[in-house]
Amino acid sequence: MYPLAQILHSQGYYLTGSDNNETETLDAVRKMGIPVYIGQRAENIENADLIVHTAAIMEDNPELMAARQSGIPVLERADLLGIITSWYDNAVCVTGTHGKTTVTSMITQILFTAGVDLSAYIGGKLPCIGGSGLAGKSDVLVCESCEFEDHFLKLSPDISVILNIDADHLDYFGTLDNIKKSFRKFAETTSKVLIINGSDANTVDAVSGISKEIITYGKDDYCDYFPENIRHENGLLTTFDLMKKGVKLGTITLHVAGLHNVLNAVAAAAAADFLGIDFNSIQKGLEEFRGAKRRFEKLGYENGITFVDDYAHHPTELEAALNAAMEMGFRKVWAVFQPFTFSRTKLLLDDFARVLQIPDQAVLTDIMGSREKNTYGIFTRHLAEKIPGCIWFPQDESMEWTDERKYDNFQQICDYICKNAEEGDLVITLGCGDAYKIAKMIMNKLN
């Protein structure tokens, strides 16, 4: 919601808002002169001309119920984002099952470093712009575009970047074929060019036969843009040669780990090149990129133990993050994973179990249900029992999931890792919930 507030505020709209918790984001919103209420109550909507809510708001939320009864127009966040993307002549919409936030951040970093007065809408925090959004005065918008419940079909993309297509959100889509059909619809709404991962079979299949200009990137040399001579050095440092139609443009240096981030950088470079950014600026922007918040983000170092956090919450994302962690030469890798949503955990259970055997030690929290209720009868033990040597702490499954119960679980994990981790180890917290708090708890206790 924050980038939407930034852009609308810059256009002269008067905004108010509400949330349930104090955060750094709310502080930033208040500094813009926007009143924010803590707690969601019916009276918060008084005098509004338009009410916008996130998909995370439950149907019985008192503020949302009052909004719908008021007769005032009510939009979901994705509807408003769709309207805003139509205001720009160069809306760069980045989508895909994995990597959206990183590639959106990389493109934003390149353009920002090159001096473009862009607007940006990112699903994570990017240090160079001081948050998750930016309101600029040019006709360029870089926008993370999420496929969840077909939200990206509400957008008006001029330049679409499709990173990959994988089985996710199956509680909504049902099948991989349905996911591909939605991505095809998204591609068909693009007005200028499709930049696609030519090495991803599902993506190639989804856009096959579309009468749009298509630029490909990928790991293979038949793509328009591809990397060569990939070298991993000193943990998080990676270099590679960026190739365009078989010609070397130059060498890129990245300060983020993993082959997946090399491909993310190639995708970002292809988009920037299409927008007319010269190679030196692309090179400089990617070298200055240190990752978006919660994307293999180094949190700190205590008692000889390194702490990293990553947003990975799908088996493919976990596999990429854990392989990167295992390649970095630590004595032992502790992977603390918070499963997110009951439906995803149930439907992809065996895939989660497979990839969580990559680290030296897997540790599981309770499942974070988020917007769902546990109608699936799935619990952490069902996953833990499929992972040899997995550490987890049994809970009373008849109890309601509460914040108090969650933090008891977090404390158990904190105490266990503080007792058993040693100098030279890496602790990586994983998931799109709040597992990162466990790393901070451990660091505080060790300190």
C-alpha positions as CSV (number, residue, x, y, z in Angstrom):
1,M,0.0,0.0,0.0
2,Y,2.9,2.4,0.8
3,P,4.0,3.0,-2.8
4,L,0.4,3.7,-3.8
5,A,0.2,6.3,-1.0
6,Q,3.5,7.9,-2.2
7,I,2.3,8.2,-5.8
8,L,-1.2,9.5,-5.0
9,H,0.2,11.9,-2.4
10,S,2.6,13.3,-5.1
11,Q,-0.4,13.8,-7.4
12,G,-2.2,16.0,-4.8
13,Y,-4.7,13.5,-3.4
14,Y,-5.6,13.7,0.3
15,L,-5.1,10.4,2.1
16,T,-5.7,8.8,5.4
17,G,-5.1,5.2,6.4
18,S,-5.1,2.6,9.1
19,D,-3.1,-0.5,10.2
20,N,-3.0,-2.8,13.2
21,N,0.6,-2.4,14.2
22,E,3.2,0.4,14.4
23,T,5.9,0.0,11.7
24,E,8.7,1.9,10.1
25,T,6.4,2.2,7.1
26,L,3.8,4.0,9.1
27,D,6.4,6.4,10.4
28,A,7.4,7.1,6.7
29,V,3.7,7.7,5.8
30,R,3.2,10.1,8.7
31,K,6.3,12.1,7.7
32,M,4.5,12.7,4.4
33,G,1.7,14.4,6.3
34,I,-0.8,11.5,6.0
35,P,-2.9,10.7,9.1
36,V,-2.8,7.1,10.1
37,Y,-5.0,5.4,12.7
38,I,-3.9,2.3,14.7
39,G,-6.7,-0.2,14.8
40,Q,-9.4,-0.6,12.2
41,R,-12.8,0.9,13.2
42,A,-15.9,1.9,11.2
43,E,-15.4,5.6,12.0
44,N,-12.0,5.7,10.2
45,I,-13.8,5.8,6.8
46,E,-15.8,9.0,7.5
47,N,-15.7,11.6,4.7
48,A,-13.8,9.3,2.3
49,D,-14.5,9.5,-1.4
50,L,-12.8,6.2,-2.2
51,I,-11.7,3.3,0.1
52,V,-8.9,0.9,-0.8
53,H,-8.0,-2.3,1.0
54,T,-5.4,-5.1,0.7
55,A,-6.3,-8.7,-0.1
56,A,-5.0,-9.6,3.3
57,I,-8.0,-7.9,5.0
58,M,-10.6,-10.5,6.2
59,E,-14.2,-10.2,5.2
60,D,-15.3,-9.6,8.8
61,N,-13.0,-6.6,9.3
62,P,-15.1,-3.9,10.8
63,E,-13.6,-1.1,8.7
64,L,-14.2,-3.1,5.4
65,M,-17.7,-4.0,6.5
66,A,-18.5,-0.3,7.2
67,A,-16.9,0.7,3.9
68,R,-19.1,-1.7,1.9
69,Q,-22.3,-0.6,3.7
70,S,-21.5,3.1,3.2
71,G,-22.1,3.3,-0.5
72,I,-18.6,4.8,-1.0
73,P,-16.7,3.1,-3.9
74,V,-14.4,0.3,-2.5
75,L,-11.4,-1.0,-4.4
76,E,-8.9,-3.8,-3.7
77,R,-5.3,-2.7,-3.8
78,A,-4.7,-4.3,-7.2
79,D,-7.6,-2.4,-8.7
80,L,-6.0,0.9,-7.7
81,L,-2.6,-0.2,-8.9
82,G,-4.1,-1.0,-12.3
83,I,-5.5,2.5,-12.6
84,I,-2.1,4.0,-11.7
85,T,-0.2,1.9,-14.2
86,S,-2.4,3.3,-16.9
87,W,-1.1,6.8,-16.2
88,Y,2.5,5.9,-17.4
89,D,3.7,5.5,-21.0
90,N,6.5,3.2,-19.9
91,A,5.0,0.9,-17.2
92,V,7.5,-1.9,-16.7
93,C,5.6,-4.7,-15.1
94,V,7.7,-7.5,-13.7
95,T,6.0,-10.8,-13.0
96,G,6.8,-14.5,-12.5
97,T,6.3,-17.1,-9.8
98,H,9.7,-16.3,-8.3
99,G,12.1,-13.3,-8.3
100,K,9.6,-10.5,-8.9
101,T,10.8,-8.3,-6.0
102,T,14.5,-8.8,-6.7
103,V,14.2,-8.0,-10.5
104,T,11.9,-5.0,-9.8
105,S,14.4,-3.8,-7.3
106,M,17.3,-4.3,-9.7
107,I,15.6,-2.4,-12.6
108,T,14.7,0.4,-10.1
109,Q,18.3,0.5,-8.9
110,I,19.7,0.7,-12.4
111,L,17.3,3.5,-13.5
112,F,17.7,5.4,-10.2
113,T,21.5,5.2,-10.4
114,A,21.3,6.4,-14.0
115,G,19.4,9.5,-13.0
116,V,16.0,8.5,-14.3
117,D,13.2,10.3,-12.3
118,L,11.1,7.1,-12.2
119,S,8.2,5.9,-10.1
120,A,8.5,2.5,-8.5
121,Y,6.2,-0.1,-6.8
122,I,8.1,-2.9,-5.1
123,G,7.0,-5.7,-2.8
124,G,10.0,-5.2,-0.6
125,K,12.3,-2.4,0.7
126,L,15.1,-1.1,-1.5
127,P,17.7,0.9,0.4
128,C,18.6,3.3,-2.4
129,I,15.1,4.7,-2.6
130,G,14.5,4.4,1.2
131,G,11.6,2.0,1.0
132,S,9.3,0.1,-1.3
133,G,8.1,2.9,-3.5
134,L,9.1,6.1,-5.3
135,A,7.0,8.9,-6.9
136,G,8.9,10.4,-9.8
137,K,7.9,12.9,-12.6
138,S,8.9,10.9,-15.7
139,D,6.7,8.5,-17.8
140,V,8.5,5.5,-16.3
141,L,7.0,3.2,-13.7
142,V,8.7,0.0,-12.5
143,C,6.0,-2.2,-11.0
144,E,6.1,-5.6,-9.3
145,S,3.1,-7.5,-10.7
146,C,1.7,-10.4,-8.7
147,E,-0.2,-13.3,-10.2
148,F,-2.0,-14.0,-6.9
149,E,-5.7,-14.4,-7.7
150,D,-5.0,-12.9,-11.2
151,H,-4.2,-9.4,-9.7
152,F,-1.8,-8.7,-12.5
153,L,-4.6,-8.9,-15.1
154,K,-5.8,-5.5,-13.7
155,L,-2.6,-3.8,-14.8
156,S,-1.8,-1.9,-18.0
157,P,1.8,-3.0,-18.8
158,D,3.8,-1.4,-21.6
159,I,6.9,-3.5,-21.1
160,S,6.3,-6.9,-19.4
161,V,9.1,-9.0,-17.9
162,I,8.1,-12.6,-17.3
163,L,10.7,-14.4,-15.2
164,N,9.3,-17.9,-14.8
165,I,6.0,-19.8,-14.4
166,D,5.7,-22.5,-11.7
167,A,2.9,-24.3,-9.8
168,D,1.9,-21.9,-6.9
169,H,-1.4,-20.5,-5.5
170,L,-3.0,-23.8,-6.5
171,D,-5.8,-23.1,-4.1
172,Y,-6.9,-20.5,-6.6
173,F,-5.5,-21.7,-10.0
174,G,-6.0,-25.4,-9.5
175,T,-3.6,-26.5,-12.2
176,L,-0.3,-25.4,-13.8
177,D,-2.2,-25.1,-17.1
178,N,-4.5,-22.5,-15.6
179,I,-1.5,-20.5,-14.3
180,K,0.0,-20.5,-17.8
181,K,-3.4,-19.3,-19.2
182,S,-3.3,-16.4,-16.8
183,F,0.2,-15.4,-17.7
184,R,-0.8,-15.6,-21.4
185,K,-3.6,-13.1,-20.7
186,F,-1.2,-10.9,-18.9
187,A,1.2,-11.0,-21.9
188,E,-1.6,-10.2,-24.3
189,T,-2.3,-7.0,-22.4
190,T,1.2,-5.7,-23.0
191,S,1.4,-2.7,-25.4
192,K,5.1,-2.6,-26.4
193,V,7.4,-5.6,-25.7
194,L,7.6,-8.9,-23.8
195,I,10.9,-9.7,-22.1
196,I,10.7,-13.4,-21.2
197,N,12.9,-16.1,-19.8
198,G,13.7,-18.1,-22.9
199,S,15.2,-20.9,-20.8
200,D,11.9,-21.5,-18.9
201,A,9.8,-24.0,-20.8
202,N,6.5,-23.0,-19.1
203,T,7.0,-19.3,-19.9
204,V,7.9,-20.0,-23.6
205,D,4.8,-22.2,-23.8
206,A,2.6,-19.6,-22.2
207,V,3.5,-16.9,-24.8
208,S,3.8,-19.1,-27.8
209,G,2.1,-17.6,-30.9
210,I,1.5,-14.2,-29.3
211,S,1.9,-11.4,-31.9
212,K,4.0,-9.1,-29.7
213,E,7.7,-8.2,-29.9
214,I,9.5,-10.7,-27.7
215,I,13.0,-10.3,-26.3
216,T,14.4,-13.4,-24.6
217,Y,16.9,-13.7,-21.7
218,G,18.1,-16.8,-19.9
219,K,20.9,-19.2,-19.1
220,D,21.2,-20.5,-22.6
221,D,23.2,-18.9,-25.5
222,Y,20.2,-19.1,-27.9
223,C,18.5,-16.3,-25.8
224,D,19.0,-12.7,-26.8
225,Y,20.7,-11.9,-23.4
226,F,22.6,-14.5,-21.4
227,P,25.5,-14.8,-19.0
228,E,28.9,-16.3,-19.6
229,N,32.0,-17.0,-17.4
230,I,30.0,-16.9,-14.2
231,R,32.4,-16.8,-11.2
232,H,31.5,-16.9,-7.5
233,E,34.0,-15.2,-5.2
234,N,34.2,-14.4,-1.5
235,G,30.8,-15.6,-0.5
236,L,28.3,-13.1,-1.8
237,L,30.4,-11.7,-4.7
238,T,29.6,-13.0,-8.2
239,T,30.9,-11.8,-11.6
240,F,29.8,-12.7,-15.1
241,D,30.0,-11.5,-18.7
242,L,26.7,-10.1,-20.1
243,M,26.1,-11.2,-23.6
244,K,23.7,-9.7,-26.1
245,K,23.0,-11.7,-29.3
246,G,26.4,-13.4,-28.9
247,V,28.4,-10.2,-28.3
248,K,29.9,-9.4,-25.0
249,L,28.6,-6.1,-23.6
250,G,30.9,-6.2,-20.5
251,T,31.4,-7.7,-17.1
252,I,28.8,-7.4,-14.4
253,T,29.7,-7.6,-10.7
254,L,26.9,-8.7,-8.2
255,H,26.9,-8.5,-4.4
256,V,24.1,-11.0,-4.1
257,A,24.6,-14.8,-4.1
258,G,23.3,-17.6,-6.3
259,L,22.8,-18.5,-10.0
260,H,19.2,-17.3,-9.8
261,N,20.4,-13.8,-9.1
262,V,22.7,-13.9,-12.1
263,L,19.6,-14.6,-14.2
264,N,17.7,-11.9,-12.3
265,A,20.4,-9.4,-13.2
266,V,20.3,-10.5,-16.9
267,A,16.5,-9.9,-16.9
268,A,17.0,-6.4,-15.3
269,A,19.7,-5.5,-17.8
270,A,17.5,-6.5,-20.7
271,A,14.7,-4.3,-19.5
272,A,17.1,-1.4,-18.9
273,D,18.7,-1.8,-22.3
274,F,15.3,-1.7,-23.9
275,L,14.6,1.6,-22.1
276,G,17.8,3.1,-23.6
277,I,20.0,2.9,-20.5
278,D,23.7,2.6,-21.6
279,F,25.8,-0.4,-20.5
280,N,28.0,1.6,-18.1
281,S,24.9,2.7,-16.1
282,I,23.5,-0.9,-16.1
283,Q,26.9,-2.1,-14.8
284,K,27.1,0.6,-12.2
285,G,23.5,0.1,-11.0
286,L,23.9,-3.7,-10.6
287,E,27.2,-3.3,-8.8
288,E,25.6,-0.9,-6.3
289,F,22.6,-3.2,-5.8
290,R,23.0,-5.0,-2.4
291,G,19.7,-6.8,-2.4
292,A,16.2,-5.9,-1.5
293,K,15.1,-6.3,2.1
294,R,14.5,-10.0,3.0
295,R,16.1,-11.3,-0.2
296,F,19.2,-13.1,1.1
297,E,19.7,-10.1,3.3
298,K,22.6,-10.3,5.7
299,L,21.2,-9.4,9.2
300,G,24.4,-9.6,11.2
301,Y,27.1,-11.6,12.9
302,E,27.2,-12.7,16.5
303,N,29.6,-15.1,18.3
304,G,31.1,-16.2,14.9
305,I,27.7,-17.1,13.5
306,T,26.3,-15.4,10.4
307,F,22.6,-14.5,10.1
308,V,20.8,-14.1,6.8
309,D,17.1,-13.8,6.0
310,D,15.3,-14.7,2.8
311,Y,11.6,-14.3,1.7
312,A,11.5,-17.7,0.0
313,H,8.2,-19.4,0.7
314,H,7.8,-21.8,-2.4
315,P,9.9,-24.9,-2.9
316,T,11.6,-23.5,-6.0
317,E,12.6,-20.3,-4.1
318,L,13.8,-22.3,-1.1
319,E,15.9,-24.6,-3.4
320,A,17.6,-21.5,-4.9
321,A,18.3,-19.8,-1.6
322,L,19.5,-23.0,0.2
323,N,21.7,-24.0,-2.7
324,A,23.3,-20.6,-2.6
325,A,23.8,-20.9,1.2
326,M,25.4,-24.3,0.9
327,E,27.9,-23.1,-1.7
328,M,29.2,-20.4,0.6
329,G,31.6,-22.6,2.7
330,F,30.0,-22.3,6.1
331,R,30.7,-25.0,8.7
332,K,27.0,-25.8,9.0
333,V,23.9,-24.2,7.5
334,W,20.8,-24.0,9.8
335,A,17.6,-23.3,7.8
336,V,14.8,-22.0,9.9
337,F,11.6,-22.2,7.8
338,Q,8.2,-20.8,8.5
339,P,5.6,-22.5,6.2
340,F,3.2,-19.9,4.9
341,T,-0.5,-20.7,4.3
342,F,-2.1,-24.1,4.9
343,S,-3.1,-24.6,1.3
344,R,0.5,-24.2,-0.1
345,T,1.9,-26.4,2.6
346,K,-0.6,-29.2,1.9
347,L,-0.5,-29.0,-1.9
348,L,3.3,-28.8,-2.1
349,L,4.2,-30.9,0.9
350,D,6.5,-33.4,-0.8
351,D,8.4,-30.6,-2.7
352,F,8.9,-28.7,0.6
353,A,10.2,-31.9,2.2
354,R,12.6,-32.5,-0.7
355,V,14.3,-29.1,-0.7
356,L,14.4,-28.8,3.1
357,Q,16.9,-31.7,3.0
358,I,19.4,-29.5,1.2
359,P,20.7,-27.7,4.4
360,D,22.7,-29.4,7.1
361,Q,19.9,-28.8,9.6
362,A,16.2,-27.9,8.9
363,V,14.2,-26.2,11.7
364,L,10.4,-25.6,11.3
365,T,8.1,-23.2,13.0
366,D,4.3,-23.6,13.1
367,I,2.5,-22.9,9.9
368,M,1.5,-19.2,9.4
369,G,-2.0,-19.4,8.2
370,S,-2.3,-15.7,7.2
371,R,-5.5,-15.2,5.3
372,E,-6.6,-18.8,5.6
373,K,-8.2,-21.0,8.2
374,N,-6.8,-24.6,8.6
375,T,-9.6,-26.4,6.7
376,Y,-6.8,-28.6,5.3
377,G,-5.9,-30.5,8.5
378,I,-2.2,-29.8,7.8
379,F,0.3,-29.2,10.6
380,T,4.0,-28.8,11.0
381,R,4.5,-32.4,12.1
382,H,3.3,-33.6,8.6
383,L,6.2,-31.8,7.0
384,A,8.8,-32.5,9.7
385,E,8.2,-36.2,9.6
386,K,9.3,-36.2,5.9
387,I,12.6,-34.5,6.6
388,P,15.3,-36.6,8.3
389,G,16.7,-35.0,11.4
390,C,14.3,-32.1,11.3
391,I,14.0,-30.0,14.4
392,W,10.5,-28.8,15.4
393,F,8.5,-28.3,18.6
394,P,5.2,-30.1,18.9
395,Q,2.2,-28.0,19.7
396,D,-1.4,-28.7,20.8
397,E,-3.1,-28.9,17.4
398,S,-6.5,-28.3,18.9
399,M,-5.4,-24.8,20.0
400,E,-6.2,-21.6,18.0
401,W,-3.1,-20.1,16.4
402,T,-2.3,-16.9,18.2
403,D,0.6,-14.4,18.4
404,E,1.3,-15.5,22.0
405,R,1.5,-19.2,20.9
406,K,3.7,-18.2,17.9
407,Y,6.2,-16.3,20.0
408,D,6.5,-19.3,22.4
409,N,7.4,-21.4,19.4
410,F,9.9,-18.8,18.2
411,Q,11.5,-18.7,21.7
412,Q,11.9,-22.5,21.7
413,I,13.7,-22.3,18.3
414,C,15.8,-19.4,19.5
415,D,16.9,-21.3,22.7
416,Y,17.7,-24.5,20.7
417,I,19.9,-22.7,18.1
418,C,21.7,-20.6,20.7
419,K,22.6,-23.8,22.5
420,N,23.6,-25.8,19.5
421,A,25.0,-23.5,16.8
422,E,28.8,-22.9,16.6
423,E,31.3,-20.5,15.3
424,G,31.5,-20.7,11.5
425,D,27.8,-21.6,11.1
426,L,25.1,-19.8,9.0
427,V,21.6,-19.4,10.3
428,I,19.2,-18.5,7.5
429,T,15.5,-17.7,8.3
430,L,13.1,-18.4,5.4
431,G,9.5,-17.5,4.6
432,C,7.3,-14.6,3.7
433,G,5.9,-14.2,7.2
434,D,7.9,-13.0,10.2
435,A,10.5,-15.7,10.7
436,Y,13.2,-13.0,10.5
437,K,12.2,-12.2,14.1
438,I,13.7,-15.5,15.2
439,A,17.2,-14.5,13.8
440,K,17.0,-11.2,15.7
441,M,16.0,-13.0,18.9
442,I,19.0,-15.3,18.5
443,M,21.4,-12.5,17.8
444,N,20.1,-10.6,20.8
445,K,20.4,-13.6,23.1
446,L,23.9,-14.4,21.9
447,N,24.9,-10.8,22.3
